[in-house]
């Protein structure tokens, strides 16, 4: 079957491809399962399509999910309070402490995790394990706490636990994620001197991933040279990370060179993750012909597209203003039984909004809800931006009411979008109301929020207020803290 631009699809198996996907380039199976579960729960918002019995069953399932979340938060809070107040080796139930620690680590609550871990070490039944330290170090790296990760490593040594390659790799990742390059390289050198902890392909893959995310491409050749010297061959994941890193940085020549090296490497054939990285890079640069050519070449190599591939094509065509091709991809997904995701609809909504096609934008939004795909903050942000470009500010309150009646977690970028819409229209008073509404939703203003408000004040001729924005924000903050009633006329 032909896609836009002459790209053909060659299906070697029926249905969807079953190639393995590294965690660095696509969603995990658990995330897909969670999406399916949440998809079932979303139908609660459309009772007309459900029978009475099915609706009750879905309601019970939704209640169970909420109860699980509340139990996890209560468990973390309870054990954390005991950790803060505990001054003795009070014996606690192992399952409660270990469960609370696991939940805190999974939710990246690093302060709670360290307090619970401190309580864990006081228990008589405590048995130090390298896996526990490795998980904590990885979490601390994600949370921007490399110093704490290093301290944890010293605690592990003081307890007489011999580090494993996984522990060293976790600490290398924690340092690399936060650009502590000297510490990370010193740790790798230390691993080389240990007979039982030599760095392996996993260690270098994690390190190279950190280099790509921090745009330290100058250190990648050094890492690859060390791997070659130690007799370590890069695997498919390593090559995909390098290709994706160059593509995200729009270093297309280096990306193509890395792809050639991957193809020449024995046992490292490109997969759908490679395809997606290449298509994203060309599409992000607006090189539609190169993107379509690469798509066709990967098809001839037997690499099958997945949902992420089609989402990238839709996003690229939409940003290039090729709405017709974008709709053709959507139709092809439907014929091949690929279910559109939130990302799929968000890309289409954003594209129609940018093009000023409000009718198609609203139609796509209705189709999204009809198919049971839950909108998120990005969805509403794209709709608000579309209304703002078309001068239809009167429709923004409807979107705000929908977010109020849903469980969508609004974030700072969404409020920045709303504030910008009213600021550009000169509606300074409503803009300030939205700023208060933003505070009410516990969203912290950032530099974009402040810059947008300054520009709006200047556009309205309020130069004095713009120059003394800090004073004005303090006044609004005082109004918020005093519990002044938010002017919700537009929300009612």
Secondary structure, DSSP 8 states (H G I E B T S, - for coil): -B-GGG-B---SSSSS------TTTS--HHHHHHHHHHHHHHGGG-GGGS-HHHHHHHHHHHHHHHHHHHHHHHHHHHHHHHHHH--S-----HHHHHHHHHHHHHTT-HHHHHHHHHHHHTSTT----HHHHHHHHHHHHHTT-HHHHHHHHHHHHHTT----HHHHHHHHHHHHHTT-HHHHHHHHHHHHT-TT----HHHHHHHHHHHHHTT-GGGHHHHHHHHHHTT----HHHHHHHHHHHHHTT-HHHHHHHHHHHHHSTT----HHHHHHHHHHHHHTT-HHHHHHHHHHHHHTT----HHHHHHHHHHHHHTT-HHHHHHHHHHHHHTT----HHHHHHHHHHHHHTT-HHHHHHHHHHHHHTT----HHHHHHHHHHHHHHT-GGGHHHHHHHHHTS-----HHHHHHHHHHHHHTT-HHHHHHHHHHHHHTT----HHHHHHHHHHHHHTT-HHHHHTHHHHHHHHHHHHHTT-----GGG-
